[in-house]
Amino acid sequence: MTKTSTITIAQPRIALDDPHACTDANDVLTVFGALFDALVRRGRDGAYEPALATSWTVSDDARVYTFALRQGVRFHDGEPCDAQAVRYCLMRMARPDMGATLGAPGVYSQYLTGMEVEVLDAANIRVTLAQPIADLFDILAYGHIVSPRAIEAAGDDLVRRAVGTGPYRLTACEPGVRIEAEANPDHFDGPPRAGRIVWTKGETGASRVAMLAAGEADIANGLDPQAAAQLPAADFTVQDFLAPTAIIYMFNASRAPLADPRLRLALNLAIDRDALVARVLKGAGTPLHGFISPVHYGADRSAPPFVQDRARARRLIAEAGHGGGLTLDVYCPTRLPDEAQALTAEVEAQLADLGIRFRVHPEADRTHYANQVRLKAIHDLCVFDSSPMSAFRVLHEKIDSRVKGAWWEGYANRQVEAVLDTARRTVDPAAREDLYRRCYRMLQQDPPWLYLYNHRRTIGLAGRHPGWAMRADGVLDVRRLPL
């Protein structure tokens, strides 16, 4: 494929959000990854690599980060990408009205409020945090550096705000339909291989397979696995990968009955996760045994999985005072995850002989649903998708009872919180990962949620590419396309 060629990517959603919005949506992040750079970026193996920052130092207390910036970089509008521009963007990210996602305002501000960003000179900045965050790169990797001039001129025009330094510059955007970008020949990594990228919408997984087969797309994501399996192996690469978003039920641990850890553990022991994957997802999933996926930094892949033990589950239910039966009120969206209603029916069927019944409260408005979860109005439990590719963020936003974050639902475990406090100050990555593994095991023994599964997604590429693999966070990285 020559540098004048076009790569067409078919995906479920075509959207261009504010570059400083907090999102874990892979179809948005693949566009962001083409248009913008951050100080650091996630590598194929999950480790962080230099991007606009070429090197950095971190203080022993994990509060002071000093970055040396790549020199000579310019935004797509010709403005210099220097220390002042980086400071502008970091301070914008720290605003409490930024980073909102599904009703949760100020996702980034909870980490960056009180931060000082000093411009040492045009190519060096120092970031001093109000509190230790050894996992700051989990936030900065999504800190897209955008032209301040473009932001000031944009108003509500997201297209005019999408001016970065990335390997592609935006040329056209029809939200929901099509986004086009052309190669940036001056990118610091060198000119990208493809001269142009087009993202186009495919309504269904099966229709995206058809687009790939017909040559209307070079890459198609979110495919129907059965349809993708029919593509000729000599002409196409079909790969399935684990999506790191955890599908769970959040327990309302602030009140009875699920304030009782025995009942929370009993439900985790009662579930046959393999059967859920088979029946609800038709096999396109992997059972989940902890608070993060197996591909997360900090997941303890040596920890024993939950093995269904209905006898022990029955004893725990009785010890919790519900041997005669129990009805739980379940808040259930109709999408995100799209199988939430079918999942709820299957989980209830699995729990029926233990005397557990569900009273389901469906919600079609997904934004309203998210707001109700944020307001802790989830009844006894609710279906949820926990998406951050960061053990630290999940612990901070969803599990730490002192923070009482947007997605925290009343759970408290002082031992986990003490380990998290140590992890916040532990700069050494290996030592910090060991601390998160300890959290993983403690949260198996005292689960805040009902752990269910991760989806497995399918992507297809035209041609044979045996050495290519999707990045660990499930985001298609246009910088590393094999085409």
PENORJO-V602182 format. One record per helix or strand of 2 or more residues. SS is the DSSP state (2 for helix, 1 for strand). FROM is the first residue (numbers start at 1). LEN is the number of residues. Records with the same first field share a line. If there is no record, write none. Layout:
SS = FROM-LEN, FROM-LEN
//
This chain:
1 = 6-6, 40-3, 48-3, 53-6, 64-6, 116-6, 124-5, 168-7, 178-6, 196-6, 219-3, 236-16, 285-3, 326-8, 356-8, 381-6, 449-14
2 = 26-10, 83-11, 109-4, 137-4, 148-7, 158-4, 205-9, 225-4, 261-10, 273-8, 310-10, 340-15, 366-9, 391-9, 414-11, 429-17, 478-3
//
